């Protein structure tokens, strides 16, 4: 009851879930480094002499006190067994009385029991307890009276019969337990036999695998040395060792210029170690690839200079991969290295080379260059059709910035260089402002080529984009997005771009951009 009253006291200091959300958002804004003055309220722009952030955190602490009190109350309810008194209430309450413990169970488990109800439940439990004690006393008195009315020997017989019944039950339980024990012992013996067989088989396979590994290693080592020499062109000779009975591969150097038998880890740089690793891998794949048709290599040239990259590509192309090696696999290289990209671009017209550059982000999509923006647009509509605004919202920003940059590029609108250095959340708004400033300038000079309907549509599209998307995105309030409003934003983006286009030829329903804001063609 004391915990319930403590919760009521803490609850009086709060103002409900809406204020909890308000204080939470206010704290996030005030704590952000971009909000310089912590004494200015973000909801009303009023300034105070004290920190609004401290005030908000004080308010949030009140809500946290309620949550702590609720947790304590729920724990007390469970630990004291209040949710286990159903049978007591069923036996003790009368037909015309309300089952208060059953009604309060869910509230108590949630820790939402108020002080008044806690007092009522406590009184009700005392009443049930008193009734139970009285009923037990009544039954005890009845038993004593019944025993006094029976002959003395009959009472002794009944007691012995009950003792015999219990003994018989215990003997039955003992026989069942002994049977189960025998079954478990037999199962354990069977498991022991299986384990012994598996241990023996494992040992045999381990010895066979160790011998096979030694044979494979002996075949791989000379090819590894040839590939390593073709990549690095130095007087360094790699060596491969594996201890008997172990799967661990030990790498060393049979020759390090004039020094024999040197530890590879001690003297090799990262590029040499990577060359060692790729040499072992290519050698093993060439001998024991199992007829693989494709081989994927990820960032294998990350520590190589351009010369060693060239040597490695020659090894892969001429000694390992199709079509240079007819029976070799098709090799797919994944890399972020721009030098390697230039090598592939240079040889793109030769046989056996093919280069595909991809773009995008992990949050939106990674797509080939050709038609990428149309795929982003289609993916955005697909997400919005299913109500998935979390994945649609960032794609809308990507599509919006593309269309704005397309308008700027096609119509020849000047853009301040400072836009490139602004925060990315404001990029779209800055591009819209640059476009609008150019339109207003041409309109004031009487040289604007846009039709009146297009000029009006431009204002409508900008209002929709800013109010339904940019104003939320720039403040990070992505939870305010809804699928219908974002569909409207996508349509507004298309309408915005159409304001700078005209049908050409007339009536063909084919559109092209104006040459400039003052010249149609």
C-alpha positions in Angstrom: 0.0 0.0 0.0 2.9 2.3 0.8 4.3 1.8 -2.8 0.9 2.5 -4.4 0.7 5.8 -2.4 4.2 6.7 -3.4 3.3 6.1 -7.0 0.2 8.3 -6.6 2.4 11.1 -5.2 4.8 10.8 -8.1 2.0 10.7 -10.6 0.5 14.0 -9.3 3.7 15.7 -10.4 3.2 14.7 -14.0 0.7 15.7 -16.7 0.2 12.6 -18.9 1.8 11.0 -21.9 1.4 14.0 -24.2 3.5 16.1 -21.9 6.0 13.2 -21.6 6.4 13.2 -25.4 6.7 17.0 -25.4 9.4 17.1 -22.8 11.3 14.3 -24.5 11.3 16.1 -27.9 12.2 19.4 -26.2 15.2 17.7 -24.4 16.5 16.3 -27.7 16.3 19.7 -29.3 17.8 21.6 -26.4 20.6 19.1 -25.9 21.6 19.3 -29.5 24.7 21.4 -30.1 22.9 23.4 -32.9 20.6 24.9 -30.2 23.0 27.4 -28.8 20.9 29.2 -26.2 19.7 26.6 -23.6 17.5 29.4 -22.0 15.2 29.7 -25.0 12.2 27.4 -25.2 12.0 25.5 -28.5 8.1 25.4 -28.3 7.4 29.1 -27.8 10.7 30.9 -28.5 10.6 32.6 -25.1 13.7 33.3 -23.2 14.2 32.8 -19.5 17.0 33.6 -17.0 17.4 29.9 -16.2 18.2 26.9 -18.4 15.1 25.5 -20.1 17.0 22.3 -20.6 17.4 21.9 -16.8 13.7 22.6 -16.4 12.7 20.0 -19.0 15.0 17.4 -17.5 13.4 18.1 -14.1 10.0 17.4 -15.6 11.2 14.2 -17.3 12.7 13.1 -13.9 9.1 13.2 -12.5 7.9 10.8 -15.2 10.9 8.6 -14.6 9.9 8.6 -10.9 6.5 7.3 -11.8 8.0 4.6 -14.0 10.3 3.6 -11.1 7.4 3.5 -8.6 5.3 1.5 -11.0 8.1 -1.0 -11.5 8.6 -1.3 -7.7 4.8 -1.8 -7.2 4.7 -4.5 -10.0 7.7 -6.3 -8.4 6.1 -6.1 -5.0 2.8 -7.5 -6.3 4.6 -10.5 -7.9 7.1 -11.2 -5.1 4.4 -11.1 -2.3 2.2 -13.5 -4.3 -0.8 -11.2 -4.7 -1.4 -12.8 -8.1 -1.6 -16.3 -6.5 -4.6 -15.8 -4.3 -7.3 -16.8 -6.7 -8.2 -20.0 -4.9 -8.4 -18.1 -1.5 -10.8 -15.6 -3.1 -12.9 -18.3 -4.8 -13.4 -20.1 -1.4 -13.9 -17.0 0.7 -16.0 -14.5 -1.3 -19.8 -14.8 -1.3 -22.1 -14.9 -4.4 -23.1 -11.2 -4.1 -19.6 -9.9 -3.6 -17.1 -8.7 -6.2 -13.9 -10.7 -6.8 -11.6 -7.7 -6.1 -8.3 -9.7 -6.3 -9.1 -11.1 -9.7 -10.1 -7.7 -11.0 -7.0 -6.0 -9.7 -4.5 -8.7 -11.0 -3.8 -7.1 -14.4 -3.5 -3.6 -12.8 -1.1 -4.9 -10.1 1.1 -6.8 -12.6 1.4 -3.6 -14.6 2.3 -1.6 -11.4 -0.7 0.8 -12.0 -2.5 0.2 -8.7 -3.5 3.4 -7.0 -3.5 4.0 -3.3 -7.3 3.8 -2.8 -7.6 0.5 -4.6 -4.5 -0.8 -2.8 -6.2 -0.1 0.5 -9.4 -1.7 -0.7 -7.6 -4.9 -1.8 -5.7 -5.0 1.5 -8.9 -4.8 3.5 -10.5 -7.4 1.2 -7.6 -9.8 1.7 -7.9 -9.4 5.5 -11.6 -10.2 5.2 -10.8 -13.3 3.1 -8.1 -14.4 5.6 -10.5 -14.0 8.6 -13.1 -16.0 6.8 -10.6 -18.7 5.9 -9.3 -18.9 9.5 -12.9 -19.1 10.8 -13.7 -21.9 8.3 -10.6 -23.9 9.3 -11.6 -23.6 12.9 -15.1 -24.7 12.1 -13.8 -27.8 10.2 -11.3 -28.6 13.0 -14.1 -28.4 15.6 -16.3 -30.6 13.4 -13.5 -33.2 13.0 -12.9 -33.3 16.8 -16.6 -33.7 17.4 -16.8 -36.5 14.8 -13.9 -38.3 16.3 -15.4 -38.1 19.8 -18.6 -39.7 18.4 -16.8 -42.7 16.9 -15.6 -45.7 18.9 -12.0 -45.5 20.0 -10.9 -48.6 18.1 -12.7 -47.5 14.9 -10.6 -44.3 14.9 -7.4 -46.3 15.2 -8.4 -48.5 12.3 -9.1 -45.5 10.1 -5.7 -44.0 10.9 -3.9 -47.3 10.1 -5.9 -47.8 6.9 -4.8 -44.3 5.8 -1.2 -45.0 6.7 -1.4 -48.3 4.7 -2.8 -46.4 1.7 0.0 -43.9 1.8 2.6 -46.7 2.1 1.1 -48.5 -0.9 1.2 -45.3 -3.0 4.9 -44.7 -2.0 5.8 -48.2 -3.0 4.2 -47.8 -6.4 6.1 -44.5 -6.9 9.3 -46.3 -5.9 8.8 -49.1 -8.4 8.1 -46.6 -11.2 11.3 -44.6 -10.2 13.4 -47.7 -10.3 12.1 -48.6 -13.8 12.9 -45.1 -15.0 16.4 -45.4 -13.5 17.0 -48.6 -15.4 15.8 -47.0 -18.6 18.1 -44.0 -18.1 21.1 -46.2 -17.2 20.6 -48.2 -20.5 20.3 -45.0 -22.5 23.5 -43.6 -20.9 25.3 -46.9 -21.7 24.1 -46.6 -25.4 25.3 -43.0 -25.5 28.7 -44.0 -24.1 29.1 -46.7 -26.8 28.2 -44.2 -29.6 30.6 -41.6 -28.1 33.4 -44.2 -28.1 32.7 -45.0 -31.7 32.6 -41.3 -32.7 35.8 -40.6 -30.8 37.6 -43.4 -32.6 36.2 -42.4 -36.0 37.1 -38.7 -35.4 40.7 -39.7 -34.6 40.9 -41.8 -37.8 39.5 -39.0 -39.9 41.8 -36.4 -38.2 44.8 -38.5 -39.1 43.6 -39.0 -42.7 42.8 -35.3 -43.0 46.2 -34.3 -41.7 47.9 -36.6 -44.2 45.8 -35.3 -47.0 46.5 -31.7 -45.9 50.2 -32.4 -46.0 50.0 -33.8 -49.5 47.9 -30.8 -50.6 50.3 -28.3 -49.0 53.2 -29.9 -50.8 51.4 -29.4 -54.1 50.3 -25.9 -53.3 53.6 -24.5 -52.1 55.5 -24.4 -55.5 52.5 -22.7 -57.2 52.3 -20.3 -54.4 55.9 -19.3 -54.9 55.4 -18.8 -58.6 52.4 -16.6 -58.2 54.0 -14.6 -55.4 57.1 -14.0 -57.5 54.9 -12.9 -60.5 53.2 -10.3 -58.2 56.0 -8.9 -56.1 59.2 -9.5 -58.2 61.5 -9.6 -55.2 64.0 -12.1 -53.7 61.5 -13.3 -51.1 60.4 -16.9 -51.2 57.3 -17.9 -49.2 57.1 -21.3 -47.4 54.1 -23.1 -45.9 54.2 -25.4 -42.9 51.6 -27.3 -40.9 52.3 -29.2 -37.6 51.3 -32.8 -37.5 47.8 -33.4 -36.2 47.0 -29.7 -36.4 44.9 -27.7 -38.9 46.8 -24.4 -38.2 48.8 -23.2 -41.2 52.2 -21.7 -40.3 53.5 -19.2 -42.9 57.2 -18.4 -43.1 59.9 -17.4 -45.6 62.2 -19.9 -47.1 64.3 -17.0 -48.3 64.2 -13.3 -47.4 66.8 -11.8 -49.7 70.0 -13.2 -48.2 68.5 -14.6 -45.0 67.0 -18.1 -44.9 64.1 -19.4 -42.8 62.6 -16.1 -41.5 59.3 -15.5 -39.8 56.9 -13.9 -42.3 55.0 -12.0 -39.6 58.1 -10.4 -38.2 59.4 -8.9 -41.5 56.7 -8.6 -44.1 54.7 -5.4 -44.6 50.9 -5.4 -45.1 51.2 -5.5 -48.9 53.6 -8.4 -48.8 51.4 -10.3 -46.4 48.4 -9.7 -48.6 50.4 -10.9 -51.6 51.3 -14.0 -49.7 47.7 -14.7 -48.8 46.3 -14.2 -52.3 49.1 -16.4 -53.7 48.1 -19.2 -51.3 44.4 -18.7 -52.1 44.9 -18.7 -55.9 47.2 -21.7 -55.8 44.7 -23.7 -53.7 41.8 -22.7 -55.9 43.7 -23.6 -59.1 44.4 -27.2 -57.7 41.4 -27.9 -55.5 38.6 -25.5 -56.7 36.3 -28.3 -57.5 35.4 -27.0 -60.9 34.0 -23.7 -59.5 32.6 -21.5 -62.3 32.8 -18.2 -60.3 35.3 -16.8 -57.9 34.6 -13.6 -55.9 37.6 -11.6 -54.6 36.8 -8.6 -52.3 39.4 -5.8 -52.0 42.4 -8.0 -52.7 44.4 -4.9 -53.8 43.7 -2.7 -50.8 47.3 -2.4 -49.7 49.0 -2.6 -53.2 50.5 0.2 -55.1 49.5 0.6 -58.7 52.5 -1.5 -60.0 51.7 -4.5 -57.9 48.0 -4.1 -58.7 48.9 -4.4 -62.3 51.0 -7.5 -61.7 48.2 -9.2 -59.7 45.7 -8.5 -62.4 48.0 -10.0 -65.0 48.4 -13.1 -62.9 44.6 -13.5 -62.5 43.9 -12.7 -66.1 46.7 -14.7 -67.7 47.3 -17.7 -65.3 44.1 -18.3 -63.5 40.8 -16.9 -64.9 38.8 -17.4 -68.0 39.1 -16.6 -70.9 42.9 -16.6 -70.5 42.7 -20.0 -68.9 39.9 -22.0 -70.6 39.3 -24.3 -67.6 39.6 -21.5 -65.1 36.7 -19.8 -63.2 35.1 -16.5 -64.0 36.7 -14.0 -61.5 34.6 -11.2 -60.0 36.5 -8.4 -58.3 34.9 -6.1 -55.8 36.9 -3.0 -54.9 36.7 0.6 -53.9 40.1 1.4 -55.3 40.0 4.2 -57.9 43.4 3.2 -59.3 42.1 -0.3 -60.1 39.0 1.3 -61.6 41.2 3.3 -64.0 43.0 0.1 -65.0 39.7 -1.6 -65.9 38.4 1.5 -67.7 41.6 1.6 -69.7 41.2 -2.1 -70.8 37.4 -2.1 -71.0 37.5 -2.5 -74.8 39.8 -5.6 -74.7 38.5 -9.1 -74.4 38.2 -10.6 -70.9 37.7 -7.2 -69.1 34.3 -5.8 -67.9 33.7 -3.0 -65.5 30.5 -2.0 -63.7 30.5 1.0 -61.3 27.6 1.1 -58.8 26.3 4.0 -56.8 23.9 4.7 -53.9 24.0 4.2 -50.1 23.4 1.3 -47.8 20.3 3.1 -46.3 18.6 3.6 -49.7 20.0 1.3 -52.4 23.0 0.3 -54.4 22.3 0.5 -58.1 24.1 0.5 -61.5 24.6 3.9 -63.0 22.2 3.3 -65.9 18.6 4.3 -64.9 19.5 4.4 -61.2 17.2 7.4 -60.4 14.2 5.7 -62.0 14.7 2.6 -59.9 14.9 4.8 -56.8 11.6 6.4 -57.8 9.9 3.1 -58.5 11.2 1.6 -55.2 9.9 4.7 -53.3 6.4 4.2 -54.8 6.5 0.5 -54.0 7.3 1.3 -50.3 4.6 3.9 -50.1 2.0 1.6 -51.6 2.7 -0.8 -48.6 2.8 2.1 -46.0 6.5 1.7 -45.4 7.5 5.3 -44.7 10.7 4.5 -42.9 12.4 3.2 -46.1 10.5 5.6 -48.5 11.5 8.9 -46.7 15.3 8.8 -47.3 14.7 7.7 -51.0 12.4 10.7 -51.5 15.3 13.1 -50.4 17.6 11.4 -52.9 15.1 11.6 -55.7 14.2 15.3 -54.8 17.8 16.4 -54.9 18.3 14.6 -58.3 15.3 16.4 -59.9 16.4 19.8 -58.4 19.9 19.4 -59.8 18.4 18.2 -63.1 16.3 21.4 -63.4 19.3 23.5 -62.5 21.5 21.8 -65.0 19.0 21.7 -67.9 17.7 25.3 -67.5 21.1 26.8 -66.6 20.2 28.2 -63.2 23.2 29.8 -61.3 23.7 28.2 -57.8 25.9 29.8 -55.1 29.1 27.8 -54.4 28.3 27.9 -50.7 25.5 25.3 -51.1 28.1 22.6 -51.5 29.4 23.2 -48.0 26.0 23.3 -46.2 24.6 20.6 -44.0 23.1 17.8 -46.1 19.7 18.1 -44.5 19.4 21.6 -46.0 20.7 20.8 -49.4 17.3 20.4 -51.1 15.9 23.6 -49.5 19.0 25.6 -50.6 18.5 24.3 -54.2 14.8 25.2 -54.2 15.8 28.7 -52.9 18.4 29.1 -55.7 15.8 28.1 -58.3 13.1 30.4 -56.9 15.5 33.3 -56.7 16.4 32.9 -60.4 12.7 32.7 -61.3 11.9 35.8 -59.3 14.8 37.7 -61.0 13.7 36.8 -64.5 10.0 37.5 -63.6 10.9 41.0 -62.3 12.9 41.7 -65.5 9.9 40.7 -67.6 12.0 37.9 -69.3 10.6 34.8 -67.7 9.6 32.2 -70.2 7.4 30.2 -67.8 3.7 30.4 -68.5 1.4 31.9 -65.7 0.0 28.4 -64.9 3.5 27.0 -64.6 4.5 29.9 -62.3 1.5 29.2 -60.1 2.1 25.5 -60.1 5.7 26.1 -59.1 4.5 27.8 -55.9 2.1 25.0 -55.1 4.7 22.3 -55.6 7.2 24.1 -53.5 4.7 24.6 -50.7 3.8 20.9 -50.7 7.4 19.7 -50.7 8.5 22.1 -47.9 5.5 21.7 -45.6 5.0 17.9 -46.0 8.6 16.8 -46.2 11.5 19.2 -45.8 10.2 20.9 -42.7 10.0 17.5 -41.0 13.2 16.0 -42.5 15.4 19.0 -41.6 14.5 18.7 -37.9 14.7 14.9 -37.8 11.0 14.4 -37.1 10.7 11.4 -39.4 7.9 9.9 -37.2 5.5 12.6 -38.6 5.6 11.1 -42.2 2.6 9.3 -43.5 2.3 7.3 -46.7 -0.5 9.6 -48.3 1.5 12.8 -47.6 4.7 11.3 -49.0 2.8 10.2 -52.1 1.7 13.8 -52.5 5.4 14.9 -52.1 6.5 12.5 -54.9 3.8 14.0 -57.2 4.8 17.5 -56.2 8.4 16.7 -57.3 7.2 15.6 -60.7 5.0 18.7 -61.0 7.9 21.0 -60.0 10.0 19.6 -62.8 7.2 19.9 -65.3 7.0 23.7 -64.5 10.3 24.0 -66.4 9.2 21.9 -69.4 7.0 22.3 -72.5 5.5 20.0 -75.1 7.7 19.6 -78.1 6.4 19.2 -80.7 3.1 20.8 -79.6 0.4 18.3 -78.9 2.8 15.3 -78.9 2.6 14.8 -75.1 6.5 14.7 -75.2 8.2 17.2 -72.9 11.6 18.9 -73.0 13.2 21.4 -70.7 13.3 25.1 -71.5 16.7 26.1 -72.8 16.9 28.8 -70.0 14.5 30.8 -67.9 14.3 33.4 -70.7 14.5 31.2 -73.8 12.2 28.4 -74.8 14.4 26.6 -77.4 
